Amino acid sequence: VVPGETALAFYKAKNPTDKPIIGISTYNVVPFEAGQYFNKIQCFCFEEQRLNPQEEVDMPVFFYIDPEFAEDPKMAKVDLITLSYTFFEAKEGQKLPLPGYH
């Protein structure tokens, strides 16, 4: 992905059980310092998703890397950014914290 250009990626999720599952996904960016430059335009994360028994779905994320990434001297040696997701089964009343970069 070239900084400043939009990209579309798909993550595959499968419910291998015989019961429906409702869950929420959170994301992680590595290296951590690059996370401030990762911008989601549209994402499935932090929204409840229902997966029926044995269902497999592709979940899209539309994003871009801020062009300032290329100007940051701390990012000079970073040539790989990894975006990963963790799917948590939703529990009634449970709220997941939104990630923050300071």
C-alpha positions as CSV (number, residue, x, y, z in Angstrom):
1,V,0.0,0.0,0.0
2,V,1.4,3.4,-1.0
3,P,0.9,6.1,1.7
4,G,-2.0,8.3,0.7
5,E,-3.6,5.7,-1.6
6,T,-6.7,3.8,-0.5
7,A,-6.7,0.1,-0.2
8,L,-9.3,-2.6,0.3
9,A,-8.5,-5.8,2.2
10,F,-10.7,-8.8,3.2
11,Y,-10.6,-10.8,6.4
12,K,-12.1,-14.3,6.4
13,A,-14.2,-15.3,9.5
14,K,-15.7,-18.7,10.0
15,N,-18.0,-20.0,12.7
16,P,-17.0,-23.7,13.1
17,T,-19.7,-24.4,15.7
18,D,-23.3,-25.6,15.4
19,K,-24.6,-22.5,17.1
20,P,-24.9,-18.9,15.9
21,I,-22.3,-16.6,17.3
22,I,-22.5,-12.8,17.7
23,G,-19.2,-11.1,18.1
24,I,-17.1,-8.0,17.8
25,S,-13.7,-7.5,16.2
26,T,-10.9,-5.3,17.4
27,Y,-7.8,-4.5,15.4
28,N,-4.1,-4.1,16.1
29,V,-1.4,-2.4,14.0
30,V,2.2,-3.5,14.3
31,P,4.6,-1.8,14.7
32,F,2.6,0.1,17.3
33,E,4.1,3.5,16.3
34,A,2.7,3.1,12.8
35,G,-0.8,2.9,14.2
36,Q,-1.2,6.6,14.3
37,Y,-0.9,6.7,10.5
38,F,-3.5,3.9,9.8
39,N,-6.9,5.3,8.9
40,K,-10.0,3.2,8.5
41,I,-12.5,4.6,6.0
42,Q,-14.9,1.7,6.4
43,C,-14.5,-1.3,8.7
44,F,-16.4,-4.2,10.3
45,C,-14.6,-3.7,13.6
46,F,-16.4,-2.6,16.7
47,E,-19.8,-3.5,15.2
48,E,-21.6,-6.7,16.2
49,Q,-21.4,-9.4,13.5
50,R,-23.6,-12.5,13.5
51,L,-22.1,-15.7,12.1
52,N,-24.5,-18.6,11.6
53,P,-23.4,-22.2,12.2
54,Q,-20.6,-23.2,9.8
55,E,-20.9,-19.8,8.0
56,E,-17.8,-18.3,6.5
57,V,-17.8,-14.7,5.4
58,D,-15.3,-12.2,4.0
59,M,-15.2,-8.9,6.0
60,P,-13.9,-5.9,4.2
61,V,-11.8,-3.0,5.5
62,F,-11.2,0.1,3.4
63,F,-8.3,2.1,4.6
64,Y,-5.3,4.3,3.8
65,I,-1.9,5.1,5.4
66,D,-1.5,8.8,6.0
67,P,1.0,10.3,3.6
68,E,2.8,11.9,6.7
69,F,4.0,8.3,7.4
70,A,6.6,8.7,4.7
71,E,7.8,12.0,6.2
72,D,8.2,10.7,9.8
73,P,11.9,10.0,10.5
74,K,10.8,7.4,13.1
75,M,9.1,5.4,10.3
76,A,12.2,5.5,8.0
77,K,13.0,1.9,8.6
78,V,9.4,0.6,8.6
79,D,8.6,-1.1,5.4
80,L,6.0,-3.5,6.7
81,I,2.8,-2.7,8.7
82,T,0.7,-5.6,9.9
83,L,-3.0,-5.2,10.5
84,S,-4.6,-8.0,12.4
85,Y,-8.1,-8.6,13.9
86,T,-9.3,-10.5,16.9
87,F,-12.9,-11.7,17.1
88,F,-14.5,-11.8,20.5
89,E,-17.9,-13.3,21.3
90,A,-20.2,-10.5,22.4
91,K,-21.4,-10.7,26.0
92,E,-24.5,-8.8,26.9
93,G,-23.6,-5.4,28.3
94,Q,-20.0,-5.7,27.4
95,K,-18.2,-2.8,25.7
96,L,-14.8,-3.1,24.1
97,P,-12.5,-0.1,24.5
98,L,-11.6,1.8,21.3
99,P,-7.9,1.9,20.6
100,G,-6.2,5.2,21.1
101,Y,-2.8,6.6,20.1
102,H,-1.3,9.4,22.1
